[in-house]
Amino acid sequence: MILQSSSSHPAGGSPRYIDEGYLELNRVIGTGAYGCVYLATDGRYPDQPYRAVKALRRHGLDTRQRQFQRREITLHQLASNHPSIVAMDRMVEDGDHTYVVMDYGEDGDLFAMICERQRYVGDDELIRSVFLQLLDGIAHIHNLGIAHRDIKPENIVCSNDGTRVRICDFGLATAELHSSDFGCGSTFYIAPECLGDWYPTRKSYPTKAGDIWSLGIILVNLVCGRNPWRIASPSDESFNAYLKDPSFLRRILPISVECLEVLKGIFSVEPYQRVSLSDLRKQILAVKSFSMSEQEVLQARAAAQVKQAQVQQQQQVKRLLVSVPPVHAEEEDMDDAMSEWSGSDSGSDSDGEVDDGVPFDLEDTDFDDEKLPSLRADSGSPSPPAERSSSSSSMGASLPPTPLLAAEDVVPAAHIESAKSTAKTWGDLFKRPSSSSSLRIRTDCVPSPNVITVGGSNPFFR
């Protein structure tokens, strides 16, 4: 029900009152293209609860903008009767604005809970509980015929010290089963079919499957505090490396084998082969641990140290051989010399690949911040492809160099003990001091020194 207000105030200014004086707008807690969100006190209830009040312009909109606004309000109102969806209490028309009055998440959004509070890493039962809440919320809106299309930590609010989560912001939601609106979503969380890169001949994509993909990225966020790649596009090296070998994720992230199996069912480029929400729920309930065991982390860290030393040795040999070219040696003699100097039995074969199946380029051995993104606030929707040709979906590009070994690689016990000695606590195996790269593109967030970021080749295992 829309309540008419007798007052007429501009959107700015604080504090101020609307809804016949019942709603006191205390301060702005969010801004965007639509307007802003206020923290308000609701005097229509005896306990005067806090509310999040979203201000939407009523005038100066074109037909398309009005349609989007009506769609957002209608779909959110339809979906709000579920514990995993932020409830919409009412709407108030005041002057030039319509105010959407919603429940308030007193603990902020899930992004802050992951990055600033580091609430979930290592807590399997809390990860399970939070993820199932999100999954059930998505199942609810899908049963209503709604696809959210912008599931990300910034659109999830937290309560009860991060143990309760609720989905908000239906600005991109749709009731269409299929859409031709390519590029709709947020870069880190958007499904590949929504980009139009992988199947350029398709004119539309199924809308609900993209929400399942986004849930998979959020699962990685909860378990590791990171994103697995920047965007699920042919242009992203990390994503291409995953497509060639899904175990690649265990070379860059401390996830368990069980967690990897869950993610493999989610991260299918073909949306019609993606795991269903009902099956995904069963899988999450069956997972014993989402993270690597302590022994696996130690072994992976030691393996990374061994491989890094091997690569450095190979680089040194290559520089020596290039600086002093042989006079009487043929090309194969140079290859033999490199093998002798670098120790080919300990990891490198004749074509330059290590024995774990990951290609290496001696000139480039590190993942940097651009290749392995830290968890940060999403910059918005990716641009839709300018041209959708068959060449844009090619997966034949060479894979990026990966100096990290899988946890299953066998490493001498001495190396494991060396890795263990560098960590004072079990939590240190998952964390290291942050680098200059920011976790979130905003000025009010100062990353904790223990937040996981990338400043070199091994974000977890060095």
DRENDRENDO-531921 format. One record per residue (C-alpha): residue number from 1; residue in one letter; x negated, y, z negated. Coordinates in Angstrom, 1 decimal. Example, Ala and Ser with C-alpha at 12.3 -4.5 7.8 and 13.67 -1.06 7.14 Angstrom:
// DRENDRENDO-531921
1 | A | -12.3 | -4.5 | -7.8
2 | S | -13.7 | -1.1 | -7.1
// end
This chain:
// DRENDRENDO-531921
1 | M | 0.0 | 0.0 | 0.0
2 | I | -1.3 | 3.5 | 0.9
3 | L | -1.0 | 6.0 | -1.9
4 | Q | -0.6 | 9.7 | -0.8
5 | S | -2.7 | 12.1 | -2.8
6 | S | -1.6 | 15.7 | -3.5
7 | S | -5.2 | 16.9 | -3.5
8 | S | -7.3 | 17.8 | -0.5
9 | H | -11.0 | 17.7 | -1.0
10 | P | -14.0 | 17.4 | 1.4
11 | A | -15.8 | 14.1 | 1.4
12 | G | -18.8 | 15.6 | -0.3
13 | G | -19.2 | 16.8 | -3.9
14 | S | -19.4 | 15.0 | -7.2
15 | P | -17.6 | 14.4 | -9.5
16 | R | -14.2 | 14.9 | -8.0
17 | Y | -10.8 | 13.3 | -8.2
18 | I | -8.4 | 11.6 | -5.7
19 | D | -5.3 | 9.4 | -5.9
20 | E | -3.4 | 12.0 | -8.0
21 | G | -6.4 | 12.2 | -10.3
22 | Y | -6.6 | 8.5 | -11.1
23 | L | -9.8 | 7.9 | -9.2
24 | E | -12.9 | 9.8 | -10.3
25 | L | -15.7 | 9.7 | -7.7
26 | N | -18.9 | 9.8 | -9.7
27 | R | -21.7 | 9.5 | -7.2
28 | V | -22.6 | 8.2 | -3.8
29 | I | -24.1 | 4.7 | -3.8
30 | G | -24.2 | 4.1 | 0.0
31 | T | -24.2 | 5.9 | 3.3
32 | G | -23.8 | 4.9 | 6.9
33 | A | -22.4 | 5.9 | 10.3
34 | Y | -18.8 | 5.4 | 8.9
35 | G | -19.3 | 7.9 | 6.0
36 | C | -20.3 | 7.0 | 2.5
37 | V | -19.4 | 4.7 | -0.5
38 | Y | -18.8 | 6.2 | -4.0
39 | L | -19.0 | 4.7 | -7.4
40 | A | -15.7 | 5.6 | -9.0
41 | T | -13.8 | 5.1 | -12.3
42 | D | -10.2 | 3.8 | -11.8
43 | G | -7.8 | 5.3 | -14.2
44 | R | -4.8 | 3.3 | -12.9
45 | Y | -5.9 | 0.4 | -15.1
46 | P | -6.1 | 0.4 | -18.9
47 | D | -9.8 | -0.6 | -19.0
48 | Q | -10.7 | 1.9 | -16.4
49 | P | -13.0 | -0.4 | -14.3
50 | Y | -15.6 | 0.8 | -11.9
51 | R | -14.8 | 0.7 | -8.2
52 | A | -16.6 | 1.0 | -5.0
53 | V | -14.7 | 3.5 | -2.8
54 | K | -15.5 | 3.6 | 0.9
55 | A | -14.6 | 6.9 | 2.6
56 | L | -13.5 | 6.6 | 6.2
57 | R | -12.8 | 9.6 | 8.5
58 | R | -9.2 | 10.0 | 9.6
59 | H | -9.6 | 12.7 | 12.2
60 | G | -12.0 | 13.3 | 15.1
61 | L | -12.1 | 9.6 | 16.1
62 | D | -11.7 | 8.3 | 19.6
63 | T | -9.4 | 5.4 | 20.4
64 | R | -12.1 | 2.8 | 20.1
65 | Q | -13.3 | 4.1 | 16.7
66 | R | -9.7 | 4.1 | 15.4
67 | Q | -9.3 | 0.5 | 16.6
68 | F | -12.5 | -0.6 | 14.8
69 | Q | -11.5 | 1.1 | 11.6
70 | R | -8.0 | -0.5 | 11.6
71 | R | -9.6 | -3.9 | 12.4
72 | E | -12.1 | -3.6 | 9.5
73 | I | -9.4 | -2.7 | 6.9
74 | T | -6.9 | -5.2 | 8.2
75 | L | -9.3 | -8.2 | 8.2
76 | H | -10.9 | -7.3 | 4.9
77 | Q | -7.5 | -7.0 | 3.3
78 | L | -6.5 | -10.3 | 4.7
79 | A | -9.6 | -12.0 | 3.4
80 | S | -10.0 | -10.4 | 0.0
81 | N | -7.9 | -12.9 | -1.9
82 | H | -10.9 | -15.2 | -2.6
83 | P | -13.5 | -15.1 | -5.4
84 | S | -16.4 | -15.0 | -2.9
85 | I | -15.0 | -11.9 | -1.1
86 | V | -15.0 | -8.4 | -2.5
87 | A | -11.4 | -7.7 | -3.3
88 | M | -9.7 | -4.7 | -1.8
89 | D | -7.4 | -3.1 | -4.4
90 | R | -5.7 | -0.3 | -2.4
91 | M | -6.2 | 2.5 | 0.1
92 | V | -5.8 | 6.2 | -0.6
93 | E | -5.2 | 8.9 | 2.1
94 | D | -6.7 | 12.2 | 1.0
95 | G | -7.2 | 15.1 | 3.3
96 | D | -9.4 | 14.1 | 6.2
97 | H | -10.3 | 10.7 | 4.8
98 | T | -8.9 | 7.3 | 4.0
99 | Y | -10.5 | 5.8 | 0.9
100 | V | -10.8 | 2.0 | 0.6
101 | V | -10.8 | 1.1 | -3.1
102 | M | -12.7 | -2.2 | -3.8
103 | D | -14.2 | -4.2 | -6.7
104 | Y | -17.6 | -3.0 | -7.7
105 | G | -20.7 | -5.3 | -7.9
106 | E | -22.5 | -4.0 | -11.0
107 | D | -25.8 | -5.7 | -10.3
108 | G | -26.3 | -4.3 | -6.8
109 | D | -26.7 | -6.2 | -3.6
110 | L | -28.3 | -9.6 | -3.0
111 | F | -31.3 | -8.0 | -1.3
112 | A | -32.3 | -6.2 | -4.5
113 | M | -31.6 | -9.3 | -6.6
114 | I | -34.0 | -11.3 | -4.4
115 | C | -36.7 | -8.7 | -3.8
116 | E | -36.7 | -6.5 | -6.9
117 | R | -35.5 | -9.0 | -9.5
118 | Q | -36.9 | -12.1 | -7.9
119 | R | -34.0 | -13.9 | -9.4
120 | Y | -33.7 | -17.1 | -7.4
121 | V | -37.2 | -18.5 | -6.3
122 | G | -37.8 | -21.8 | -8.1
123 | D | -34.3 | -22.1 | -9.6
124 | D | -32.7 | -24.9 | -7.7
125 | E | -29.3 | -24.9 | -9.5
126 | L | -28.9 | -21.1 | -9.2
127 | I | -29.8 | -21.3 | -5.5
128 | R | -27.3 | -24.0 | -5.0
129 | S | -24.5 | -22.2 | -6.9
130 | V | -25.0 | -18.9 | -5.1
131 | F | -25.3 | -20.5 | -1.7
132 | L | -22.1 | -22.5 | -2.2
133 | Q | -20.3 | -19.4 | -3.2
134 | L | -21.3 | -17.8 | 0.1
135 | L | -20.5 | -20.9 | 2.0
136 | D | -17.0 | -21.1 | 0.5
137 | G | -16.4 | -17.5 | 1.2
138 | I | -17.3 | -18.0 | 4.9
139 | A | -15.1 | -21.1 | 5.0
140 | H | -12.2 | -19.1 | 3.6
141 | I | -12.4 | -16.3 | 6.3
142 | H | -13.0 | -18.9 | 9.0
143 | N | -9.8 | -20.7 | 8.0
144 | L | -8.0 | -17.4 | 8.4
145 | G | -9.3 | -17.1 | 11.9
146 | I | -11.9 | -14.4 | 11.0
147 | A | -15.7 | -14.3 | 11.8
148 | H | -17.7 | -11.8 | 9.7
149 | R | -20.6 | -11.4 | 12.2
150 | D | -22.8 | -9.4 | 9.8
151 | I | -23.7 | -11.8 | 6.9
152 | K | -26.9 | -10.5 | 5.3
153 | P | -28.1 | -9.8 | 1.7
154 | E | -27.2 | -6.1 | 2.0
155 | N | -23.6 | -7.1 | 2.6
156 | I | -23.4 | -9.3 | -0.5
157 | V | -22.8 | -7.8 | -3.9
158 | C | -23.9 | -9.4 | -7.2
159 | S | -22.4 | -9.6 | -10.7
160 | N | -23.2 | -11.5 | -13.9
161 | D | -27.0 | -11.2 | -13.6
162 | G | -26.9 | -12.4 | -10.0
163 | T | -25.0 | -15.6 | -10.7
164 | R | -21.8 | -14.4 | -9.0
165 | V | -21.9 | -13.1 | -5.4
166 | R | -19.2 | -11.7 | -3.1
167 | I | -19.2 | -10.8 | 0.6
168 | C | -18.3 | -7.3 | 1.7
169 | D | -18.4 | -5.0 | 4.7
170 | F | -16.1 | -6.3 | 7.5
171 | G | -17.2 | -3.5 | 9.9
172 | L | -18.2 | -6.1 | 12.6
173 | A | -15.6 | -8.8 | 11.7
174 | T | -13.4 | -10.1 | 14.5
175 | A | -10.4 | -12.4 | 14.9
176 | E | -11.6 | -13.4 | 18.4
177 | L | -12.7 | -17.0 | 18.8
178 | H | -15.1 | -15.9 | 21.5
179 | S | -16.8 | -12.6 | 22.2
180 | S | -18.7 | -11.0 | 25.0
181 | D | -20.1 | -8.3 | 22.7
182 | F | -23.8 | -9.4 | 22.8
183 | G | -26.2 | -7.8 | 20.4
184 | C | -23.5 | -7.6 | 17.6
185 | G | -25.2 | -8.3 | 14.3
186 | S | -28.3 | -7.6 | 12.3
187 | T | -31.7 | -8.4 | 13.8
188 | F | -33.1 | -10.9 | 11.2
189 | Y | -29.8 | -12.7 | 10.7
190 | I | -28.2 | -12.7 | 14.2
191 | A | -27.7 | -16.1 | 15.9
192 | P | -29.5 | -16.7 | 19.2
193 | E | -26.3 | -17.1 | 21.2
194 | C | -25.2 | -13.6 | 20.1
195 | L | -28.3 | -12.1 | 21.9
196 | G | -27.6 | -13.6 | 25.3
197 | D | -31.2 | -14.5 | 25.8
198 | W | -31.0 | -18.3 | 25.7
199 | Y | -28.0 | -19.0 | 27.9
200 | P | -28.0 | -16.0 | 30.3
201 | T | -25.2 | -17.5 | 32.5
202 | R | -22.7 | -17.6 | 29.6
203 | K | -20.4 | -14.6 | 29.5
204 | S | -19.3 | -15.1 | 25.8
205 | Y | -20.2 | -16.9 | 22.6
206 | P | -18.3 | -18.6 | 19.8
207 | T | -18.0 | -16.1 | 16.9
208 | K | -17.8 | -18.3 | 13.9
209 | A | -21.0 | -20.3 | 14.6
210 | G | -23.1 | -17.2 | 14.1
211 | D | -22.0 | -16.9 | 10.5
212 | I | -23.4 | -20.4 | 9.8
213 | W | -26.7 | -19.3 | 11.3
214 | S | -26.8 | -16.3 | 9.1
215 | L | -26.2 | -18.5 | 6.0
216 | G | -29.3 | -20.5 | 7.0
217 | I | -31.5 | -17.3 | 7.0
218 | I | -30.0 | -16.4 | 3.6
219 | L | -30.9 | -19.9 | 2.3
220 | V | -34.5 | -19.2 | 3.3
221 | N | -34.3 | -15.8 | 1.5
222 | L | -33.0 | -17.4 | -1.7
223 | V | -35.6 | -20.2 | -1.7
224 | C | -38.7 | -18.2 | -0.6
225 | G | -37.9 | -14.5 | -0.7
226 | R | -38.9 | -14.2 | 3.0
227 | N | -37.5 | -14.3 | 6.5
228 | P | -38.6 | -17.2 | 8.7
229 | W | -38.9 | -15.0 | 11.8
230 | R | -38.0 | -11.5 | 13.0
231 | I | -35.4 | -12.4 | 15.5
232 | A | -34.2 | -15.7 | 17.1
233 | S | -35.3 | -14.6 | 20.6
234 | P | -37.7 | -16.1 | 23.2
235 | S | -39.9 | -13.1 | 22.4
236 | D | -40.5 | -14.2 | 18.8
237 | E | -43.6 | -16.4 | 18.3
238 | S | -42.6 | -17.8 | 15.0
239 | F | -39.1 | -18.8 | 16.2
240 | N | -40.7 | -20.5 | 19.3
241 | A | -43.1 | -22.3 | 17.1
242 | Y | -40.2 | -23.6 | 15.1
243 | L | -38.3 | -24.8 | 18.2
244 | K | -41.4 | -26.8 | 19.3
245 | D | -41.9 | -28.3 | 15.9
246 | P | -39.4 | -27.7 | 13.1
247 | S | -41.9 | -28.8 | 10.5
248 | F | -43.7 | -25.5 | 11.3
249 | L | -41.5 | -24.0 | 8.6
250 | R | -43.3 | -26.0 | 6.0
251 | R | -46.6 | -24.6 | 7.2
252 | I | -45.5 | -21.1 | 6.4
253 | L | -42.9 | -21.5 | 3.7
254 | P | -42.9 | -23.6 | 0.5
255 | I | -39.6 | -25.4 | 1.3
256 | S | -38.9 | -29.1 | 0.5
257 | V | -38.4 | -31.8 | 3.1
258 | E | -34.7 | -31.9 | 2.1
259 | C | -34.4 | -28.1 | 2.6
260 | L | -36.1 | -28.4 | 6.0
261 | E | -33.5 | -31.1 | 7.0
262 | V | -30.7 | -28.8 | 6.1
263 | L | -32.2 | -25.9 | 8.0
264 | K | -32.7 | -28.0 | 11.1
265 | G | -28.9 | -28.7 | 11.2
266 | I | -28.3 | -24.9 | 11.0
267 | F | -30.9 | -23.6 | 13.3
268 | S | -29.8 | -25.1 | 16.6
269 | V | -30.0 | -22.8 | 19.6
270 | E | -26.9 | -24.5 | 20.9
271 | P | -24.0 | -23.2 | 18.7
272 | Y | -21.8 | -26.1 | 19.4
273 | Q | -24.4 | -28.5 | 17.9
274 | R | -24.7 | -26.5 | 14.7
275 | V | -23.7 | -28.2 | 11.5
276 | S | -20.2 | -27.6 | 10.3
277 | L | -19.5 | -25.8 | 7.0
278 | S | -18.0 | -28.9 | 5.5
279 | D | -21.0 | -31.0 | 6.3
280 | L | -23.3 | -28.3 | 5.2
281 | R | -21.6 | -28.1 | 1.8
282 | K | -22.2 | -31.9 | 1.3
283 | Q | -25.8 | -31.5 | 2.3
284 | I | -26.4 | -28.7 | -0.2
285 | L | -24.8 | -30.6 | -3.0
286 | A | -27.1 | -33.6 | -2.2
287 | V | -30.4 | -31.6 | -2.2
288 | K | -32.5 | -32.4 | -5.3
289 | S | -35.0 | -29.6 | -4.8
290 | F | -35.1 | -26.7 | -2.3
291 | S | -38.8 | -26.0 | -2.9
292 | M | -42.0 | -27.9 | -2.5
293 | S | -43.3 | -29.7 | -5.5
294 | E | -46.3 | -28.3 | -7.4
295 | Q | -48.5 | -31.1 | -5.9
296 | E | -47.2 | -30.3 | -2.4
297 | V | -48.0 | -26.6 | -2.8
298 | L | -51.5 | -27.3 | -4.1
299 | Q | -52.2 | -29.7 | -1.3
300 | A | -50.9 | -27.3 | 1.3
301 | R | -52.9 | -24.5 | -0.1
302 | A | -56.0 | -26.6 | -0.2
303 | A | -55.4 | -27.8 | 3.4
304 | A | -55.1 | -24.2 | 4.5
305 | Q | -58.4 | -23.3 | 2.9
306 | V | -60.1 | -26.2 | 4.6
307 | K | -58.7 | -25.3 | 8.0
308 | Q | -59.5 | -21.7 | 7.6
309 | A | -63.1 | -22.6 | 6.9
310 | Q | -63.2 | -24.9 | 9.9
311 | V | -61.8 | -22.1 | 12.2
312 | Q | -64.3 | -19.6 | 10.8
313 | Q | -67.1 | -22.0 | 11.5
314 | Q | -65.8 | -22.6 | 15.1
315 | Q | -65.7 | -18.8 | 15.6
316 | Q | -69.3 | -18.5 | 14.4
317 | V | -70.5 | -21.2 | 16.7
318 | K | -68.7 | -19.7 | 19.7
319 | R | -70.3 | -16.3 | 19.0
320 | L | -73.7 | -17.9 | 18.8
321 | L | -73.3 | -19.9 | 22.0
322 | V | -72.0 | -16.9 | 23.9
323 | S | -74.8 | -14.6 | 22.7
324 | V | -77.5 | -17.1 | 23.7
325 | P | -76.4 | -18.8 | 26.9
326 | P | -78.3 | -22.1 | 27.6
327 | V | -80.7 | -22.1 | 30.5
328 | H | -80.8 | -25.8 | 31.4
329 | A | -77.5 | -27.0 | 29.9
330 | E | -74.3 | -27.7 | 31.9
331 | E | -70.9 | -26.7 | 30.7
332 | E | -70.3 | -30.1 | 29.1
333 | D | -73.5 | -29.7 | 27.0
334 | M | -72.0 | -26.5 | 25.6
335 | D | -68.9 | -28.4 | 24.6
336 | D | -71.0 | -31.1 | 22.9
337 | A | -73.0 | -28.5 | 21.1
338 | M | -69.8 | -26.8 | 19.8
339 | S | -68.4 | -30.2 | 18.6
340 | E | -71.6 | -31.0 | 16.8
341 | W | -71.8 | -27.6 | 15.1
342 | S | -68.1 | -27.4 | 14.1
343 | G | -67.6 | -31.0 | 13.1
344 | S | -65.0 | -32.3 | 15.6
345 | D | -64.1 | -35.3 | 13.3
346 | S | -62.6 | -32.9 | 10.7
347 | G | -59.8 | -31.5 | 12.7
348 | S | -60.4 | -30.3 | 16.3
349 | D | -60.1 | -32.4 | 19.5
350 | S | -61.5 | -31.7 | 22.9
351 | D | -58.7 | -29.4 | 24.1
352 | G | -58.9 | -27.1 | 21.2
353 | E | -55.9 | -28.4 | 19.2
354 | V | -56.1 | -29.5 | 15.6
355 | D | -54.9 | -33.0 | 14.7
356 | D | -51.7 | -31.7 | 13.1
357 | G | -50.4 | -30.7 | 16.5
358 | V | -50.6 | -27.0 | 16.1
359 | P | -52.6 | -25.2 | 18.8
360 | F | -55.4 | -22.8 | 17.8
361 | D | -57.0 | -19.9 | 19.5
362 | L | -60.4 | -19.2 | 18.1
363 | E | -60.0 | -15.5 | 18.9
364 | D | -56.7 | -15.3 | 16.9
365 | T | -56.1 | -17.3 | 13.8
366 | D | -53.8 | -15.3 | 11.6
367 | F | -50.2 | -14.6 | 11.2
368 | D | -49.7 | -10.9 | 10.4
369 | D | -46.8 | -8.9 | 9.1
370 | E | -45.4 | -8.5 | 12.6
371 | K | -45.3 | -12.3 | 13.2
372 | L | -44.2 | -13.5 | 9.8
373 | P | -41.8 | -10.9 | 8.5
374 | S | -41.3 | -10.2 | 4.9
375 | L | -37.7 | -9.9 | 3.6
376 | R | -36.7 | -6.3 | 4.3
377 | A | -33.6 | -4.3 | 4.9
378 | D | -32.4 | -5.0 | 8.4
379 | S | -32.8 | -2.1 | 10.8
380 | G | -29.5 | -2.8 | 12.5
381 | S | -28.1 | -4.6 | 15.5
382 | P | -30.6 | -5.6 | 18.2
383 | S | -30.1 | -4.1 | 21.6
384 | P | -28.2 | -6.3 | 24.0
385 | P | -30.3 | -7.6 | 26.9
386 | A | -30.7 | -5.1 | 29.7
387 | E | -30.7 | -7.9 | 32.3
388 | R | -29.6 | -11.4 | 31.7
389 | S | -31.6 | -13.5 | 34.0
390 | S | -32.8 | -17.1 | 33.8
391 | S | -36.4 | -15.9 | 33.2
392 | S | -35.4 | -14.4 | 29.8
393 | S | -34.6 | -17.7 | 28.3
394 | S | -37.8 | -19.5 | 29.1
395 | M | -39.4 | -21.3 | 26.2
396 | G | -42.7 | -22.1 | 28.0
397 | A | -44.8 | -19.4 | 26.4
398 | S | -47.8 | -20.6 | 24.4
399 | L | -47.3 | -20.9 | 20.6
400 | P | -48.9 | -18.6 | 18.1
401 | P | -52.0 | -19.7 | 16.2
402 | T | -51.1 | -21.2 | 12.8
403 | P | -53.9 | -21.6 | 10.3
404 | L | -51.6 | -23.4 | 7.8
405 | L | -51.4 | -27.1 | 7.3
406 | A | -48.3 | -29.1 | 6.6
407 | A | -47.9 | -30.4 | 3.1
408 | E | -48.3 | -34.0 | 4.3
409 | D | -51.9 | -33.4 | 5.5
410 | V | -54.4 | -35.4 | 3.4
411 | V | -56.9 | -33.2 | 1.5
412 | P | -59.7 | -34.3 | -0.9
413 | A | -58.8 | -34.0 | -4.5
414 | A | -61.6 | -31.5 | -5.1
415 | H | -60.0 | -29.1 | -2.8
416 | I | -56.7 | -29.5 | -4.6
417 | E | -58.3 | -28.8 | -7.9
418 | S | -60.0 | -25.7 | -6.4
419 | A | -56.6 | -24.4 | -5.3
420 | K | -55.0 | -25.2 | -8.6
421 | S | -57.7 | -23.3 | -10.5
422 | T | -56.8 | -20.1 | -8.7
423 | A | -53.2 | -20.1 | -10.0
424 | K | -52.7 | -19.4 | -13.7
425 | T | -49.1 | -20.5 | -13.7
426 | W | -46.7 | -22.6 | -11.5
427 | G | -45.0 | -19.4 | -10.4
428 | D | -48.3 | -18.1 | -9.1
429 | L | -48.4 | -20.8 | -6.5
430 | F | -45.4 | -19.1 | -4.9
431 | K | -46.4 | -15.5 | -5.4
432 | R | -49.3 | -13.3 | -4.7
433 | P | -49.8 | -9.5 | -4.9
434 | S | -48.0 | -7.5 | -2.2
435 | S | -49.8 | -5.9 | 0.6
436 | S | -49.3 | -2.4 | 2.0
437 | S | -46.4 | -3.7 | 4.1
438 | S | -43.1 | -2.7 | 2.6
439 | L | -40.4 | -5.2 | 1.8
440 | R | -37.6 | -2.8 | 2.5
441 | I | -37.3 | 0.2 | 4.7
442 | R | -35.9 | 2.7 | 2.1
443 | T | -37.4 | 5.3 | -0.2
444 | D | -35.8 | 4.2 | -3.4
445 | C | -37.3 | 0.7 | -3.6
446 | V | -40.8 | 0.2 | -5.0
447 | P | -41.8 | -3.5 | -4.4
448 | S | -42.9 | -5.4 | -7.5
449 | P | -46.6 | -6.5 | -7.3
450 | N | -45.4 | -10.1 | -7.5
451 | V | -43.0 | -10.0 | -4.5
452 | I | -44.0 | -12.3 | -1.8
453 | T | -45.4 | -10.4 | 1.2
454 | V | -47.8 | -11.1 | 4.0
455 | G | -51.2 | -9.5 | 4.0
456 | G | -53.2 | -12.2 | 5.8
457 | S | -53.0 | -15.7 | 7.2
458 | N | -51.5 | -17.6 | 4.3
459 | P | -48.5 | -16.0 | 2.6
460 | F | -48.1 | -18.9 | 0.2
461 | F | -50.9 | -21.4 | 0.6
462 | R | -54.1 | -19.6 | 0.1
// end
